[in-house]
Amino acid sequence: MGSRFAWYVPCVLLLLSLVGLGVLATLWFLGALALLGGAALLAVRRVRRLWGPRWRRLPPPR
């Protein structure tokens, strides 16, 4: 009695699972990078607004 599957089926399944884990890790990394980039962009905008030119108030109307 032989086995139902060919000898290479476990190797193929292992390879597919490792490829899937690599894809998931890449997506997680890109998501974290996007979050960090968005936070950095917001921080830069806020700092520029704080250090930007001061608006002068208009003189009171006569």
Backbone bond lengths (Angstrom), bond angles and torsions (degrees), N, CA, C in turn:
res aa  C-N    CA-C-N  psi(-1)  N-CA   C-N-CA  omega(-1)  CA-C   N-CA-C  phi
1 M - - - 1.464 - - 1.525 109.67 -
2 G 1.287 116.33 119.64 1.449 120.87 178.07 1.521 110.68 -91.75
3 S 1.311 115.46 170.48 1.466 119.61 178.39 1.533 109.24 -76.16
4 R 1.297 115.54 158.16 1.473 120.07 -178.37 1.515 112.22 -71.65
5 F 1.319 116.58 -33.62 1.462 120.95 -174.22 1.514 110.03 -104.84
6 A 1.302 114.39 158.96 1.463 119.57 174.62 1.530 108.77 -71.65
7 W 1.300 115.99 162.98 1.470 120.13 -175.38 1.526 112.04 -66.26
8 Y 1.325 117.84 -24.32 1.457 120.30 -174.25 1.520 113.37 -89.64
9 V 1.325 119.47 -4.95 1.467 121.10 -178.26 1.532 111.76 -60.46
10 P 1.345 120.65 -45.85 1.480 118.40 176.68 1.532 112.95 -60.03
11 C 1.324 117.01 -35.92 1.469 119.86 178.98 1.534 110.46 -66.34
12 V 1.332 116.79 -40.34 1.459 120.35 179.34 1.523 110.48 -66.07
13 L 1.335 116.60 -41.65 1.463 120.07 178.37 1.526 111.15 -64.44
14 L 1.304 117.01 -40.31 1.464 120.54 177.34 1.526 110.78 -64.00
15 L 1.319 116.47 -42.60 1.461 119.87 178.83 1.527 110.92 -63.23
16 L 1.334 117.16 -43.16 1.463 119.97 178.95 1.523 111.76 -64.37
17 S 1.322 116.60 -39.51 1.469 118.50 179.36 1.524 110.96 -67.39
18 L 1.326 117.32 -37.76 1.471 119.30 177.87 1.523 111.36 -68.09
19 V 1.327 117.03 -37.65 1.465 119.67 176.63 1.526 109.90 -64.54
20 G 1.336 117.14 -41.78 1.465 120.40 177.79 1.519 112.43 -62.47
21 L 1.330 115.78 -41.30 1.467 118.57 177.33 1.525 111.25 -65.30
22 G 1.316 117.04 -36.64 1.460 119.99 176.85 1.519 111.76 -64.36
23 V 1.334 116.36 -40.94 1.466 119.67 177.91 1.524 110.46 -64.47
24 L 1.335 116.84 -43.52 1.468 119.45 178.54 1.522 111.50 -62.81
25 A 1.316 116.87 -41.70 1.467 119.90 179.13 1.527 110.51 -63.74
26 T 1.326 116.54 -38.97 1.468 119.66 178.66 1.526 111.06 -64.90
27 L 1.331 116.48 -42.27 1.469 119.13 178.58 1.521 111.42 -64.90
28 W 1.324 117.27 -41.09 1.468 120.59 176.93 1.522 110.18 -60.84
29 F 1.327 116.33 -43.80 1.465 120.16 -179.37 1.519 111.10 -63.45
30 L 1.325 117.04 -43.20 1.467 119.63 179.31 1.527 111.24 -65.70
31 G 1.333 117.33 -37.53 1.463 120.29 177.24 1.517 111.92 -64.76
32 A 1.333 116.23 -43.70 1.464 119.44 178.41 1.524 110.80 -65.05
33 L 1.338 116.34 -38.30 1.456 120.42 178.24 1.524 110.69 -64.76
34 A 1.330 117.07 -39.35 1.469 120.48 178.69 1.523 110.43 -66.18
35 L 1.334 117.40 -40.52 1.467 119.74 177.74 1.526 111.41 -63.72
36 L 1.327 116.35 -44.15 1.463 119.36 179.08 1.523 111.02 -64.87
37 G 1.323 116.76 -40.87 1.458 119.79 178.73 1.517 112.04 -64.50
38 G 1.334 117.05 -41.16 1.464 120.13 177.59 1.515 112.09 -64.74
39 A 1.333 116.28 -41.91 1.463 119.22 178.19 1.530 111.06 -64.80
40 A 1.321 116.69 -40.02 1.470 119.75 178.24 1.524 110.62 -65.44
41 L 1.327 117.28 -39.84 1.460 120.07 178.78 1.527 111.34 -63.83
42 L 1.322 116.67 -43.30 1.465 119.42 177.46 1.522 111.18 -63.32
43 A 1.328 116.71 -40.49 1.462 120.09 179.88 1.530 110.71 -64.63
44 V 1.326 117.19 -41.90 1.464 120.13 179.95 1.523 110.27 -64.94
45 R 1.322 117.15 -41.67 1.469 119.28 178.29 1.512 111.42 -62.82
46 R 1.330 116.52 -40.81 1.463 119.80 -178.78 1.525 110.68 -67.01
47 V 1.332 116.54 -41.16 1.466 119.71 179.70 1.520 109.97 -66.92
48 R 1.327 117.71 -40.27 1.460 119.48 178.05 1.518 111.14 -62.69
49 R 1.334 116.22 -38.23 1.463 118.51 179.70 1.523 110.47 -68.08
50 L 1.319 117.02 -35.50 1.468 119.00 178.99 1.522 111.40 -71.40
51 W 1.336 116.95 -38.84 1.467 120.13 -177.02 1.519 112.43 -93.72
52 G 1.308 118.35 2.97 1.460 121.56 -176.03 1.512 111.98 -72.59
53 P 1.317 115.80 -178.36 1.467 119.22 -179.83 1.525 110.42 -66.85
54 R 1.307 114.90 140.30 1.462 119.89 179.94 1.527 109.10 -79.99
55 W 1.299 115.95 133.93 1.464 119.75 176.56 1.525 108.61 -79.70
56 R 1.315 114.82 131.02 1.466 119.10 178.60 1.526 108.71 -85.09
57 R 1.272 114.34 140.99 1.460 117.60 177.61 1.520 109.17 -76.18
58 L 1.289 114.79 146.21 1.459 119.05 176.65 1.525 109.46 -72.62
59 P 1.324 117.20 148.31 1.468 118.50 177.53 1.542 109.75 -64.75
60 P 1.279 117.30 152.11 1.483 118.78 -179.21 1.507 110.95 -64.77
61 P 1.296 117.56 146.13 1.481 120.25 -179.83 1.527 111.08 -67.36
62 R 1.348 116.64 148.81 1.467 120.35 -178.82 1.508 110.88 -89.93
